[in-house]
Amino acid sequence: MSSRSESTSRLSTYRVAGVIILLAAALVALVLALLVGGGAKPPLLQDPGPFVLWGTPVAKLVMNISGAVMLGSLVLALFGLRAGERSFDAALNIASVGAAVFTVSAGLAGFLAFMAAFNPKLSIEREFGTQLGRFLLELPLGQSWLITTIFGAIITVLAFAWRSWTPTLITALLAAASFLPLATQGHAGDLAGHNMAVNSILLHTIGAAVWLGGLLLLVLLRGRGDVDPARLVARYSSLAIAAFAVVAFSGITRSIVAVGSWDALWTTPYGWIVLAKVVLLSGMGLLGAWYRARLIPKLSGQRAAGWFWLLVLCEVALMGLASGAAAALARTPPPTGEVAAFAQTPAQILTGATLPPELTLERWFTAWDFDVLWLVAAGFGLFFYLAGVRRLRLRGDRWPIHRTVFWVLGMLMLVWVTSGPLNAYQEYLFSIHMMGHMMLSMAIPLLMVSGAPITLALRAIHKRDDGTRGGREWIMWAVHSPFARVVTHPFVAAAIFILSLWAFYFTDLVRWSMFEHLGHEWMVIHFLISGYLFVMSLIGADPVPYRLPYPGRLITLIAVMAMHAFFGIAIMMQEGLMVADWFGAMGRDWGASPMEDQYIGGGIAWSIGEIPTLILAITVAIQWSRSDTKLQRQTDRHADRTGDAELEEYNAKLAALAERDQRRERDGR
């Protein structure tokens, strides 16, 4: 009994030590980085006082760490634990506590941001409350803090109340979405590369949250009887590798935008803090790779387990140092800043970037405007697909080479559309915007569906037998969910595909996509998914709940082609300029006029946009022909095996009927 209580005491001490080490390391790094970078210096115009200057980064640090606990615990519970067991409930309790702290710290940080911006005298007077209300409801910065706080409160309740798979998944998605308002704050809104900065910060924050939060959950769940530590650590390790890749790539791109030059990396306080983060990230990566290769396979042994859990505390300390440096970096002035207001051109006011040169033939091959979000998505898409093909080959199974080629081409085209000349000019030319839209909704889905990624995943990913859910189990859940049955129905998919065109371009949604970065990314996601669902319902090899017969598919496709053509003609016949305060106010002095360019865009939707649809129709016809040929071959093989018994039986039946009729005729005479 005494030995058991000592073991429990040691585990409790270990858990508390993990939390204390994390917070202490983070606070030390925060203070040092603020002193080095000058992030706590009072501004020149007004000094809100030391409480605001030091309290703001501390509140943000607590918010970042608690947000990581919130999201990381949910993600690891979904991929490493079994719903209904005490460990799963404990993970959700930890996530709920993290969300509660996230809510309070976000509210405090928002209040301190108000104090720093307005520097009012703290009071309970009505005027003070009015100012605070205007800040939270009318100013973008205040709105971001308010939305973040509301997100945190909702997640706190949901993580505590919901204890099954699907609700926990919804809660995790909300937790990831809660980081979006934060990504638009700080220096991301001031830099010339605003879009890249926002995407980089969002990916960086989510990746770090999954990494840190999952690691801390391992510490807090250590020693629980219903947890297999070897399996849980191995599954966390897979998540951590993906998170490390996201954090490293997004951190590099974020630093490129903020630092601006190689010299500034070595000669400015901002660059020094970035270098410190690089060293810490490299150390964590090497440490993780070492104990993944050396210790995790031996985790069942007492000696290896002891070293492993000691190294976990070391990684927690490094995580704390990196978190503190990151919080200080958000307060440190970057070497690059926003363009002076008096020097801004119309294009800079609208897009945050200078007007590019005219789109010539050469620029079609040299113009790039990288979208980090889709670079990461395409990179993971390529890696996991090729890894799946490799696993099948090592197992002795075959995978059609043409499907691999289609998928690779689809991912490369996705990168070209979202980061190449189409993305570089889509904000300035309506015709280029429309061409990118057609590629996203028609050409890229055609290639992706032809790659049959779901079928590959179901064949390549190992099936779990312990009641937890891995990638294969979540894909099976998604394919057979009631929502999937609805949206993959051919008529529903066709309706979503075609109605989205009209709803997007003939409402304020198109304006939202131009003026707001979130709107643009939503547009890319929506049209890529709607196109994928439509193409999959017609020619996909992946499993779907219902698929129309081939005549029905062709009729559906013809109807969609007609509506698509009408859409293009409707754009061409517009007498006024769509989003005139954007495309008409860009100050562009080259190329076609905005109205002429809009007419060209309608022509692209009508003509060039129909090319993938025509390819789709030809593919459906070919599949129909092959299906008939396959059915005929099956019939012939069956006849060869049975000696055409069915035909002989049918002929005998006809002969018997004929003989009966003749007999009746004779009897009638």
Secondary structure, DSSP 8 states (H G I E B T S, - for coil): -HHHHHHHHHHHHHHHHHHHHHHHHHHHHHHHHHHHHTTTS--SS----HHHHHHHHHHHHHHHHHHHHHHHHHHHHHHHS-TTSHHHHHHHHHHHHHHHHHHHHHHHHHHHHHHHHH-----SSHHHHHHHHHHHHHSHHHHHHHHHHHHHHHHHHHHHH--SHHHHHHHHHHHHHTTHHHHTSGGGGTSSSHHHHHHHHHHHHHHHHHHHHHHHHHHHHTT-TT--HHHHHHHHHHHHHHHHHHHHHHHHHHHHHHH-SHHHHHHSHHHHHHHHHHHHHHHHHHHHHHHHHHTGGGTTSHHHHHHHHHHHHHHHHHHHHHHHHHHHHTTS--SS----GGG--HHHHHHSS-------TTHHHH-----HHHHHHHHHHHHHHHHHHHHHHHTT----HHHHHHHHHHHHHHHHHHHSHHHHHTTT-HHHHHHHHHIIIIIHHHHHHHT-HHHHHHHHS----SS---HHHHHHHHHTSHHHHHHTSHHHHHHHHHHHHHHHHTSTHHHHHHH-HHHHHHHHHHHHHHHHHHHHHHH--S--S----HHHHHHHHHHHHHHHHHHHHHHHT-SS-TTHHHHTTS---SSS-HHHHHHHHHHIIIIITHHHHHHHHHHHHHHHHHHHHHHHHHHHHHHHHHTSHHHHHHHHHHHHHHHHHHHHHHHH-
